[in-house]
Amino acid sequence: MNARHQPATTPRPSTATWRFATTAALAGAALVASAGALAEPLPAPGALLRQGEWGGSVGTFLIPAPFEGRTAQHWPMDGWAVLMLDAQAATLTIRPLAAAEARERFKPITDQVTRAETQPYEGNLQEVPPDVAADLYARVPGVAWKAGSVPIHRFKNGTTMLQPELGYRFQMTLNDKPYAFTVQNGLRTADGRPYGEGVQFSLEIDGARFDYDLGGFGWDVRLNALGDFDGDGKPDFLFGIGGNNSGHEALILSTQAKPGKNPPTAYLSSVGC
């Protein structure tokens, strides 16, 4: 990010093992299940979408938890924004979408899901250009997205992406506001013994701690973007997570967090073969 968002120094480590349950029967419309089938411990209230395969082929995306039980034609089209990450410029450009534009943009997705709800899977992999696939769409109830570009943090490795060392407490500042975050695999007892599984993310800011269980494998997590996405002066995070023949993205917005345990703000999952 800019010079006002700087890391401090601190200690490191920690690991364990995580299995992420997924019914990867890539046969027929049954595969177009939901992200809930991969079971984040707390379902995300918001949704993420990407263009790509939604019909049940290899790498198919799964229906976000908030849309479970709805036909694709009844997915909400209000409140969406497209998030465009420019790693070279270290910016995240946010553009809110009118409902009509969202409906048009998501037609390739909703058409696939609708077909999969009524027809057997035919094995036709949907391919999209890389620039189209790179756009991430987000909808979070109660969030009014502001149009514009926000700076994202550039780490000491020279990039805007970090594979965080597990158990390392990163001490940072954003616009002179100090905060710290930690990523680990599984939980710890009071005396430090590991138990449980999955990506455990903790944010400490303003004297409070916010904890998130993001699922997936704790040892296969990337921080893809870090900055103030929602304009409240506090850090927000976009993670990419590997799982058991699956991949996940988790968006964390500080405006939606309460001290203690929180769900990811928005979540998207895909499964392999």
C-alpha positions, -999 to +999 in steps of 0.1 A: +000+000+000+013+035+005+039+046+030+013+050+056+004+013+057+036-002+070+044-035+087+064-036+120+083-066+132+075-096+155+079-134+160+065-165+141+053-203+134+025-231+138+008-260+119-016-290+120-039-308+095-072-298+079-095-317+058-123-299+041-154-321+035-166-319+000-190-343-019-171-341-052-194-364-072-190-344-104-219-361-119-250-343-130-267-313-116-263-327-081-228-312-081-242-277-083-248-279-046-237-250-024-208-236-006-226-247+025-219-283+015-183-276+021-194-263+055-177-232+067-185-234+105-204-200+102-220-194+068-210-161+052-239-136+050-225-121+018-217-137-016-189-137-041-192-146-078-167-151-106-173-158-143-164-194-152-177-229-148-210-232-128-225-263-144-207-291-127-175-296-147-140-297-133-134-266-112-170-257-110-180-230-086-206-238-059-237-218-051-229-193-023-246-200+011-270-170+010-285-183-023-291-219-011-327-229-017-332-203-044-334-209-081-308-189-100-336-167-115-343-155-080-308-145-069-308-109-058-294-085-083-292-053-062-262-044-040-235-059-062-201-044-070-173-056-092-138-056-075-109-052-099-075-059-084-044-043-101-014-059-084+011-038-104-005-005-094-014-019-060-050-007-062-084-023-058-110-006-080-146-009-068-175-002-091-211-007-079-235-023-104-270-013-111-294-043-109-299-043-147-262-045-153-257-072-127-284-093-143-268-090-177-233-097-163-244-127-144-265-142-172-238-167-181-237-179-145-274-180-139-280-198-172-256-225-163-270-230-129-306-231-143-296-257-168-279-278-142-310-277-120-330-294-147-306-313-170-280-339-166-244-327-165-230-329-201-194-323-193-190-290-212-163-269-195-171-231-196-140-211-205-137-173-200-110-148-210-085-142-182-095-105-178-131-115-174-122-143-149-102-119-129-132-097-119-146-106-085-182-097-077-193-090-042-226-085-025-229-080+013-263-071+029-260-037+044-229-026+025-233+003+001-203+001-021-184+033-029-171+037-064-133+044-067-099+029-063-083+022-030-046+015-023-037-020-012-007-030+008+026-039-009+045-063+012+082-065+017+084-092-010+075-064-034+040-077-042+005-072-030+002-110-023+015-127+008+015-164+019+014-157+056+037-177+079+014-197+102+014-184+138+032-152+129+017-121+145+019-094+118+019-060+134+008-033+110-005+003+107-031+017+084-032+055+083-014+056+116-039+031+132-021+001+146-035-034+142-022-070+142-033-102+125-025-139+127-032-168+105-029-204+118-040-239+110-065-252+136-069-238+171-048-238+202-054-247+239-046-223+266-011-239+269-005-238+232-013-273+221-029-275+186-064-290+180-091-286+153-085-277+117-089-251+090-077-216+084-080-196+116-077-158+111-075-133+140-075-095+137-066-073+167-076-036+165-088-009+188-083-031+218-107-058+204-101-092+188-120-106+158-118-143+150-127-161+118-128-198+108-122-197+070-121-235+063-098-251+038-062-260+046-044-236+070-011-244+052-025-234+018-037-198+023-028-166+005-036-130+014-045-116-021-053-081-010-051-060+021-065-025+024-095-004+034-121-016+009-152-003+027-139+032+036-141+029+074-104+035+080-098-001+091-081-030+073-101-054+051-088-087+037-092-109+007-079-145+011-075-174-013-075-208+003-068-243-009-088-273+004-094-309-002-097-309-040-113-275-036-105-238-036-121-209-017-121-171-015-130-153+017-136-115+020-133-099+054-148-064+058-142-047+091-176-029+090-193-062+094-173-076+123-181-078+160-156-087+187-153-125+191-162-151+165-173-140+131-182-156+098-163-145+067-181-115+053-185-132+018-173-165+005-169-185-028-159-221-033-150-243-062-143-280-065-120-300-087-124-335-102 
